[in-house]
Amino acid sequence: MTETEDIATGTTTFDTKDVEGKVIDEALRLIDGGLSDLMHRDLVSTDEVSDLLLDVRMLLTAAEMASAEPLEDAPVGA
């Protein structure tokens, strides 16, 4: 992961394209692994399919949240 630190403010930023690429690679690995496991079976439960889809969704959502702009610290009621 590529990250840079602003010496003046002490904040760390990440290269979002690098993070997104790694997340997509991980999602594809998860999908490929799940599909290869399911292809050798005659019957697959809906629970197993929904678990696989939820895992992929969680991975992609976490990446989206990580690449989003950080929230500003503001006092409550301001």
C-alpha positions in Angstrom: 0.0 0.0 0.0 1.4 3.4 -0.9 1.0 6.0 1.8 2.4 9.4 2.2 2.8 11.5 5.3 2.4 15.3 5.4 5.2 16.3 7.7 3.6 19.7 8.5 0.3 18.3 9.7 1.3 14.8 10.6 -1.5 13.3 8.6 -1.1 10.1 6.5 -2.8 9.6 3.2 -3.1 6.4 1.1 -3.0 6.0 -2.6 -6.6 5.2 -3.3 -6.0 3.6 -6.7 -3.5 1.2 -5.1 -6.0 0.3 -2.3 -8.9 -0.1 -4.7 -6.8 -2.4 -6.9 -5.8 -4.6 -4.0 -9.4 -4.8 -2.8 -10.7 -5.7 -6.2 -8.0 -8.4 -6.4 -9.0 -9.8 -3.0 -12.7 -9.7 -4.0 -11.9 -11.6 -7.2 -9.8 -14.1 -5.3 -12.7 -14.7 -2.9 -15.2 -15.1 -5.7 -12.9 -17.5 -7.6 -12.3 -19.6 -4.5 -16.0 -19.7 -3.7 -17.0 -20.6 -7.3 -14.4 -23.3 -7.6 -15.6 -24.8 -4.3 -19.3 -24.7 -5.4 -18.7 -26.0 -9.0 -17.8 -29.5 -7.7 -21.1 -29.9 -5.9 -24.5 -30.9 -7.1 -26.4 -29.0 -4.5 -25.6 -25.7 -2.9 -27.6 -24.1 -0.1 -28.8 -20.5 -0.4 -27.0 -19.8 2.9 -23.6 -20.7 1.3 -24.3 -18.4 -1.7 -25.5 -15.6 0.5 -22.4 -15.9 2.7 -20.2 -15.6 -0.3 -22.0 -12.6 -1.6 -22.0 -10.9 1.9 -18.3 -11.5 2.2 -17.7 -9.8 -1.2 -20.0 -6.9 -0.3 -18.3 -6.4 3.1 -14.9 -6.3 1.4 -16.0 -3.8 -1.2 -17.9 -1.6 1.3 -14.8 -1.5 3.7 -12.7 -0.4 0.8 -15.2 2.3 -0.2 -15.2 3.6 3.4 -11.4 3.5 3.6 -11.0 5.6 0.5 -13.7 8.1 1.5 -12.7 11.5 2.7 -12.0 11.5 6.5 -14.6 13.1 8.7 -13.7 16.5 10.2 -13.5 16.8 13.9 -16.1 19.4 14.8 -17.6 20.1 18.2 -21.2 18.8 18.7 -23.8 21.4 18.1 -21.4 23.6 15.9 
